């Protein structure tokens, strides 16, 4: 492409790609494709991108095409290379134009230019573009031009994310002094720029950590040279209280937490004194952020901002901030050397962890609308404070054994007593702490039962649990559905520990709940309790009620879907097994419904197998084998054949007692 007029032609062509007429667009796109094969096309795209007199939309479009051009034509040995390769002379022009335009006043264009510089730098620096780093360091040191600093930092952030072990030793000694000047100068640089500098520090620490195994001496030397001043700045930043849910107010703290996590994970022999020095500031962040989280998320006193995401696609919310804190605490506790440093504070750590595990107002709304979501979030390791808190509590038990168990039980007891005080004071939210205390104990049910049986804990876990469970019996199920749901789940988890009287009372309550008009989460909890308690309970108590339980579960089965369906089928298995001969009386009603469930969910291995197992409990092992062997192996075809030869209307007469037909491997009495 010629040097003169290339911008005008390119602008006209870019404009035509946005035309409403399809043939005009197609011609313009083909023209651009052919132009991309000519010398000078990359330089022309760069000139349009940086030209402030051209409209933003066309500049942005040119930037997108430039990024694609660099990816396809810059380096011959790259996976996505498309010939021809850019000439060395054109590369020089493009690099120079981009570097001098990093101070663009438009944030999106500046980011696009930074990304182009980083994409080239990842291939050309340092051998073919040795001046890149000195120029970027000079730009971030120029306090008079904020846009220049932002553009250069963005480049460095992108570059640092993709460094190899050959580049890092060269980069860190030159880069850290400039970064330190930014993060330690709040009077000169705004918080967003300091946060970006911390993000680059995080990337460098991550890379140094991945190198430490092979280059242990070199990385140790590099880290030693920067660790003390960094720890000092980490402490200063973490001492700022977290007072708002707005990510802009705690973005620096978030980056510092990420840096600390990398330090602890990748440098496990970090001196205890370094962690000791930062613990007070870290605790300050933990406590202050909890207060804001409690107000905004748990109480729902503030309208939650819409969720935003950082440049890596990670969620930016106060909950993600708390989860990052939990991950850091869990990693520190999991380091045997560093665990000693916080050994005297684990009761307080458990105390705040339980408070952070309270159900949020958003969860109340979501789970009240969708029982499937409630079951899924309870069963799966979802991204939440409740799950992250449980992981920390488990690590406390692993690291501190009986001392850890005692600390968690005492913290749970304290939170339970606080919930009682809140209830007496008339608080509408008292139940949340009560529920969180049970949730925390339930996440450690195996360890607590073992500790109680072996006498390893100085607390009577049984008495505490029964106090908490009995208190719930006197509250309204419609007013506090999640508290009752948690009580049922806790009884299921601690069935071997709690007394027979409490267990039987909850068994009766669960049987009543699944037959009553109660909120769906309560029925979910009741199913969990029945599934666990029925096989263990006194048959004299069960037999008079088993037909009512089975009938209620059949009704639930008709309403269940997705996650709740698996739970109801599991509960039905326990009920049929416990019902003995009485279960056969309701079999004519259950069998066609189970077959319908199996047919509708044959592509779901978990639900279809659950359905087959219910049939086995009804005594039809041969037919369940037939369903599994002939239909699950080829779900779509076999189900078509099965449904054509024996529709649902005929299942009520199916006893699955007929002999197999050798040719079809189906029950000849019902499947034809």
BAPA-273015 format. One line per 8 residues: number of its first residue (from 1); for each residue x, y, z of C-alpha. Coordinates in steps of 0.05 Angstrom, whole numbers. Each point is the difference from the previous one (the first is absolute). Layout:
// residues N
NUM) X/Y/Z ~ ... .
***
This chain:
// residues 672
1) 0/0/0 ~ 26/70/-16 ~ 21/46/56 ~ -45/57/-23 ~ -75/-11/-3 ~ 2/-67/35 ~ -37/28/61 ~ -55/30/-44 .
9) -10/-64/-38 ~ 1/-42/64 ~ -49/46/36 ~ -48/-4/-59 ~ 7/-76/-1 ~ -12/-6/75 ~ -61/45/-6 ~ -27/-44/-55 .
17) 5/-62/44 ~ -54/33/44 ~ -47/14/-59 ~ -70/-28/4 ~ 4/-28/-70 ~ 27/-71/1 ~ 36/4/-67 ~ 36/64/21 .
25) 22/-32/65 ~ 23/-63/-36 ~ 41/39/-51 ~ 33/41/55 ~ 17/-61/41 ~ 31/-35/-60 ~ 40/63/-16 ~ 28/2/71 .
33) 18/-74/-5 ~ 39/12/-64 ~ 32/63/29 ~ 25/-40/60 ~ 45/-38/-47 ~ 34/63/-25 ~ 60/37/31 ~ -20/60/43 .
41) -68/-26/21 ~ 20/-8/73 ~ 31/70/2 ~ -63/29/-32 ~ -45/-33/53 ~ 46/27/54 ~ -5/71/-27 ~ -76/-4/-1 .
49) -1/-28/70 ~ 41/57/29 ~ -31/56/-42 ~ -42/42/49 ~ -35/36/-57 ~ -34/-64/-23 ~ -65/-22/34 ~ 6/-45/61 .
57) -39/-57/-33 ~ 46/-5/-60 ~ 62/6/44 ~ -25/-57/43 ~ -15/-42/-61 ~ 70/13/-27 ~ 29/-20/68 ~ -37/-67/-2 .
65) 26/-14/-70 ~ 70/21/21 ~ -1/-50/57 ~ -22/-54/-49 ~ 54/21/-49 ~ 54/-5/53 ~ -25/-69/20 ~ 1/-27/-71 .
73) 58/34/-35 ~ 52/21/52 ~ 39/-64/13 ~ 8/-58/-49 ~ 8/-55/53 ~ -65/18/36 ~ -58/-49/-1 ~ -49/49/-32 .
81) 49/28/-51 ~ -28/19/-68 ~ 49/22/-54 ~ 29/48/-17 ~ 42/20/60 ~ 6/74/16 ~ 65/30/-24 ~ 52/23/50 .
89) -6/72/-23 ~ -76/1/9 ~ 8/-31/69 ~ 44/58/21 ~ -52/50/-24 ~ -58/-35/36 ~ 39/-7/65 ~ 20/73/0 .
97) -69/26/-16 ~ -33/-42/55 ~ 51/18/54 ~ -9/74/-12 ~ -76/-6/5 ~ -7/-34/67 ~ -25/66/30 ~ -64/1/-41 .
105) -55/36/38 ~ -53/-52/-19 ~ 4/-57/50 ~ -24/-54/-48 ~ 48/21/-55 ~ 57/5/51 ~ -15/-70/23 ~ -2/-25/-73 .
113) 67/32/-14 ~ 29/-30/64 ~ -24/-69/-20 ~ 32/8/-69 ~ 66/22/32 ~ -3/-59/49 ~ -16/-50/-57 ~ 61/24/-38 .
121) 43/3/63 ~ -16/-72/17 ~ 33/-20/-66 ~ 54/53/-11 ~ 24/19/70 ~ 57/2/18 ~ 39/-24/-60 ~ -35/38/-56 .
129) -28/57/42 ~ 50/15/55 ~ -25/71/9 ~ -71/-22/21 ~ 12/-8/74 ~ 41/64/9 ~ -53/40/-36 ~ -57/-30/42 .
137) 39/12/64 ~ 12/72/-21 ~ -74/10/-15 ~ -24/-27/68 ~ 49/46/34 ~ -29/62/-34 ~ -49/26/53 ~ -21/58/-44 .
145) -38/-45/-50 ~ -51/-46/33 ~ -23/-30/-65 ~ 72/-18/-18 ~ 8/-35/67 ~ -65/-38/-9 ~ 18/-23/-70 ~ 70/-22/20 .
153) -25/-37/62 ~ -52/-35/-42 ~ 55/-24/-47 ~ 43/-24/58 ~ -58/-36/31 ~ -14/-37/-65 ~ 73/-15/-10 ~ 11/-25/71 .
161) -58/-50/-8 ~ 37/-35/-57 ~ 73/0/21 ~ 44/-61/-3 ~ 57/-19/47 ~ 51/32/-46 ~ -32/69/4 ~ -18/5/73 .
169) 71/5/29 ~ 14/57/-49 ~ -66/35/12 ~ -8/-1/76 ~ 63/39/20 ~ -18/56/-49 ~ -75/-1/10 ~ -8/-3/76 .
177) 31/68/17 ~ -49/34/-47 ~ -59/-40/26 ~ 20/13/72 ~ 3/75/-14 ~ -73/-3/-23 ~ -28/-45/55 ~ 36/40/54 .
185) -22/69/-24 ~ -74/9/13 ~ 10/76/-3 ~ 25/-6/-72 ~ -40/-58/-30 ~ -74/-15/4 ~ -23/-66/30 ~ -19/-31/-66 .
193) 72/8/-25 ~ 28/-27/64 ~ -47/-60/-4 ~ 26/-13/-71 ~ 72/4/26 ~ -17/-51/54 ~ -31/-45/-54 ~ 66/1/-37 .
201) 37/-17/64 ~ -48/-59/8 ~ 16/-25/-70 ~ 74/4/13 ~ -5/-36/67 ~ -41/-55/-34 ~ 53/-9/-53 ~ 57/1/50 .
209) -38/-53/40 ~ -7/-46/-60 ~ 75/7/-12 ~ 21/-12/72 ~ 7/-75/-9 ~ 50/5/-57 ~ 32/67/16 ~ -7/-3/76 .
217) 61/41/16 ~ -14/54/-51 ~ -73/8/19 ~ 17/1/74 ~ 50/56/-13 ~ -50/40/-41 ~ -55/-8/52 ~ 46/19/58 .
225) 18/65/-34 ~ -72/23/-6 ~ -36/-35/57 ~ 10/49/57 ~ -23/63/-36 ~ -59/-39/-30 ~ -23/-27/68 ~ 2/70/27 .
233) -45/26/-56 ~ -46/-61/6 ~ -11/18/73 ~ -14/72/-15 ~ -52/-17/-53 ~ -34/-54/42 ~ -7/49/58 ~ -50/39/-41 .
241) -69/-20/24 ~ -47/-31/-51 ~ -60/45/6 ~ -38/-9/-65 ~ -22/-56/-47 ~ 26/42/-59 ~ 61/-37/-29 ~ 35/66/-14 .
249) 6/9/76 ~ 37/-65/13 ~ 33/-19/-66 ~ 69/12/30 ~ -15/-45/60 ~ -24/-54/-48 ~ 65/2/-39 ~ 40/-2/64 .
257) -38/-62/23 ~ 17/-33/-66 ~ 74/18/8 ~ 1/-29/71 ~ -34/-63/-23 ~ 54/-10/-53 ~ 54/13/51 ~ -27/-52/48 .
265) -15/-52/-54 ~ 64/7/-39 ~ 49/16/55 ~ -22/-46/57 ~ 64/13/39 ~ -17/74/5 ~ 27/25/67 ~ -53/-2/54 .
273) 20/71/19 ~ -25/26/-67 ~ -69/-29/11 ~ -1/23/72 ~ 15/70/-23 ~ -60/2/-46 ~ -51/-38/43 ~ -28/61/37 .
281) -15/35/-66 ~ -28/-64/-30 ~ -46/-8/60 ~ -22/72/-7 ~ -21/-14/-71 ~ -36/-63/20 ~ -40/34/55 ~ -16/64/-37 .
289) -21/-36/-63 ~ -46/-45/40 ~ -38/60/28 ~ -12/26/-70 ~ -17/-69/-27 ~ -49/-11/56 ~ -36/66/-13 ~ -2/-6/-76 .
297) -8/-74/-13 ~ -27/-35/62 ~ -48/53/24 ~ -11/27/-70 ~ -3/71/29 ~ 34/28/-62 ~ -18/-12/-73 ~ 53/-45/-30 .
305) 39/30/-58 ~ -2/-38/-65 ~ 57/-50/-4 ~ 60/24/-38 ~ 60/-39/-26 ~ 74/14/-4 ~ 42/-6/-63 ~ 10/-75/13 .
313) -75/-12/3 ~ 0/-11/76 ~ -59/25/39 ~ 10/65/39 ~ -47/-2/59 ~ 7/5/75 ~ -17/-74/4 ~ 59/-16/-46 .
321) 43/43/46 ~ -22/-41/61 ~ 13/-65/-38 ~ 70/26/-16 ~ 11/13/74 ~ -24/-70/17 ~ 47/-30/-51 ~ 59/38/30 .
329) -18/-20/72 ~ -8/-73/-22 ~ 68/0/-34 ~ 34/30/61 ~ -33/-50/46 ~ 20/-56/-47 ~ 74/20/6 ~ 27/-36/62 .
337) 51/54/13 ~ -47/59/-9 ~ -57/-34/37 ~ 40/9/64 ~ -1/75/-10 ~ -76/5/4 ~ -11/-59/49 ~ -23/46/55 .
345) -54/33/-42 ~ -37/-58/-33 ~ -61/6/45 ~ -9/72/-23 ~ 12/-23/-72 ~ -54/-53/7 ~ -46/50/34 ~ 1/49/-59 .
353) -1/-57/-51 ~ -67/-25/28 ~ -29/70/-4 ~ 21/5/-73 ~ -35/-66/-14 ~ -68/30/14 ~ -52/-5/-55 ~ -1/65/-40 .
361) -64/36/-18 ~ 13/-16/-74 ~ 5/-74/17 ~ -65/4/38 ~ -35/29/-61 ~ 32/-49/-50 ~ -10/-62/41 ~ -72/18/18 .
369) -15/5/-75 ~ 39/-62/-22 ~ 6/-62/43 ~ 45/-32/-52 ~ 50/57/9 ~ -2/-10/75 ~ 15/-75/-7 ~ 55/14/-51 .
377) 34/52/43 ~ -4/-45/61 ~ 28/-61/-35 ~ 52/31/-47 ~ 63/38/17 ~ -27/66/-26 ~ 39/65/0 ~ -25/31/65 .
385) 20/24/69 ~ -36/-59/32 ~ 41/-52/-38 ~ 66/38/7 ~ -13/8/74 ~ -12/-74/7 ~ 66/-15/-35 ~ 36/45/50 .
393) -33/-34/60 ~ 20/-68/-28 ~ 72/24/-6 ~ -2/25/71 ~ -19/-69/24 ~ 54/-32/-43 ~ 54/47/24 ~ -18/6/74 .
401) -39/-65/12 ~ -36/-1/67 ~ 19/72/14 ~ -30/20/-66 ~ -64/-39/14 ~ -7/32/69 ~ 11/69/-30 ~ -54/-10/-53 .
409) -50/-30/48 ~ 11/57/49 ~ -8/51/-56 ~ -64/-34/-23 ~ -27/1/71 ~ 15/74/6 ~ -36/15/-65 ~ -59/-42/21 .
417) -6/38/66 ~ 5/65/-39 ~ -58/-22/-44 ~ -41/-13/62 ~ 15/70/26 ~ -19/29/-67 ~ -65/-38/1 ~ -17/25/70 .
425) 16/71/-23 ~ -51/-7/-56 ~ 48/-4/-59 ~ -30/-28/-64 ~ 67/-29/-21 ~ 17/-40/63 ~ -11/-66/-37 ~ 58/12/-48 .
433) 54/-9/53 ~ -36/-61/28 ~ -2/-31/-69 ~ 72/18/-15 ~ 23/-32/65 ~ -35/-65/-18 ~ 27/5/-71 ~ 71/8/26 .
441) -6/-60/46 ~ -33/-41/-55 ~ 58/11/-47 ~ 43/-35/52 ~ -50/-54/20 ~ 48/-59/-10 ~ 56/32/40 ~ -46/23/56 .
449) -34/-68/8 ~ 68/-34/2 ~ 26/51/51 ~ -61/-8/44 ~ 4/-76/-1 ~ 74/-1/15 ~ -2/55/52 ~ 48/45/-38 .
457) -42/63/11 ~ -12/33/67 ~ -69/24/-23 ~ -63/-42/-1 ~ -18/6/-73 ~ -63/-43/10 ~ -29/48/52 ~ 16/61/-43 .
465) -33/-30/-62 ~ -61/-22/38 ~ -8/69/30 ~ 3/31/-68 ~ -48/-51/-30 ~ -51/4/56 ~ -1/76/-3 ~ -20/-5/-74 .
473) -60/-44/16 ~ -34/58/33 ~ 5/47/-60 ~ -46/8/-60 ~ 18/-41/-61 ~ -29/52/-48 ~ 35/57/35 ~ 68/-33/3 .
481) 1/-52/-56 ~ 76/-2/-9 ~ 11/-10/74 ~ -47/-60/1 ~ 33/-27/-64 ~ 68/5/33 ~ -26/-35/63 ~ -25/-59/-42 .
489) 67/-4/-37 ~ 38/3/65 ~ -40/-56/30 ~ 18/-42/-61 ~ 74/15/7 ~ 3/-11/75 ~ -49/-58/5 ~ 52/-44/34 .
497) 14/54/52 ~ -66/30/22 ~ -47/-35/49 ~ -54/-48/-22 ~ -55/47/26 ~ 22/60/-42 ~ 13/-44/-60 ~ -70/-31/3 .
505) -33/68/10 ~ 34/26/-63 ~ -19/-63/-37 ~ -73/13/16 ~ 9/74/-18 ~ 31/-18/-67 ~ -56/-48/-16 ~ -50/55/16 .
513) 39/52/-41 ~ 0/-39/-65 ~ -75/-8/5 ~ -14/73/18 ~ -2/66/-37 ~ 68/25/22 ~ 54/38/-39 ~ 40/-44/-48 .
521) 67/7/38 ~ -34/-31/61 ~ -22/-60/-42 ~ 71/-6/-27 ~ 26/-3/72 ~ -55/-48/20 ~ 19/-47/-57 ~ 72/1/23 .
529) -21/-18/71 ~ -46/-56/-23 ~ 52/-30/-47 ~ 49/-6/58 ~ -46/-15/59 ~ -50/-50/-28 ~ 49/-59/-7 ~ 26/14/70 .
537) -65/11/37 ~ -45/-44/43 ~ -47/-40/-46 ~ -56/7/51 ~ 3/75/-12 ~ 6/-5/-75 ~ -51/-53/-19 ~ -63/39/20 .
545) 24/59/-41 ~ 35/-32/-59 ~ -60/2/-47 ~ -9/74/12 ~ 74/12/-12 ~ 1/-40/-64 ~ -63/35/-25 ~ 30/68/14 .
553) 65/-18/-35 ~ -39/-23/-61 ~ -35/67/-1 ~ 67/35/5 ~ 27/-44/-56 ~ -54/27/-47 ~ 22/72/16 ~ 75/-10/3 .
561) 50/19/-55 ~ 74/2/-11 ~ 38/3/67 ~ -60/-13/44 ~ -19/-62/-40 ~ 64/-36/20 ~ -12/16/73 ~ -73/-24/-1 .
569) 21/-65/-34 ~ 54/-12/52 ~ -51/12/55 ~ -50/-46/-33 ~ 52/-56/0 ~ 9/7/75 ~ -75/2/12 ~ -14/-62/-43 .
577) 56/-38/34 ~ -25/20/69 ~ -73/-15/-18 ~ 11/-74/-11 ~ -63/-36/-21 ~ -42/63/4 ~ 40/30/-58 ~ -29/-53/-46 .
585) -70/28/12 ~ 17/66/-33 ~ 43/-32/-55 ~ -56/4/-53 ~ 1/75/9 ~ 75/9/4 ~ 23/-44/-58 ~ -31/38/-58 .
593) 24/66/29 ~ 71/-26/8 ~ -1/-26/-71 ~ -24/67/-25 ~ 57/34/38 ~ 50/-50/-29 ~ -27/11/-70 ~ 2/76/4 .
601) 71/1/29 ~ 32/-59/-35 ~ 56/44/-26 ~ 17/21/72 ~ 41/-58/29 ~ -11/22/72 ~ -75/6/-1 ~ -12/-60/-44 .
609) 43/-43/45 ~ -37/27/61 ~ -66/-21/-33 ~ 27/-69/-15 ~ 23/-8/72 ~ -70/17/25 ~ -27/-57/-43 ~ 52/-46/31 .
617) -24/19/70 ~ -70/-18/-23 ~ 27/-69/-15 ~ 7/1/-75 ~ 75/-11/-10 ~ -10/-35/-66 ~ -39/56/-32 ~ 47/53/27 .
625) 57/-39/-32 ~ -39/-2/-66 ~ -11/76/1 ~ 73/13/14 ~ 29/-51/-49 ~ -46/11/-60 ~ -18/74/5 ~ 56/38/35 .
633) 51/-27/-50 ~ -37/35/-56 ~ -50/47/32 ~ -34/33/-59 ~ -11/-61/-44 ~ -19/-48/55 ~ -47/48/33 ~ -36/12/-67 .
641) -9/-75/-7 ~ -22/-8/72 ~ -50/56/-2 ~ -29/-23/-67 ~ -11/-71/25 ~ -24/17/69 ~ -25/71/14 ~ -7/30/69 .
649) -74/-16/2 ~ 15/-74/3 ~ 52/4/56 ~ -52/-4/55 ~ -11/-72/-17 ~ 74/-17/-4 ~ 24/-45/56 ~ 68/-13/-31 .
657) -8/-73/17 ~ -2/-29/-70 ~ 58/-41/-27 ~ 51/32/-46 ~ -9/-10/-74 ~ 67/-24/-27 ~ -6/40/-63 ~ -16/69/28 .
665) 26/-5/72 ~ -65/33/23 ~ -53/-23/49 ~ -48/-38/-45 ~ -58/16/46 ~ 1/74/-13 ~ 50/19/-53 ~ -27/-43/-56 .
***
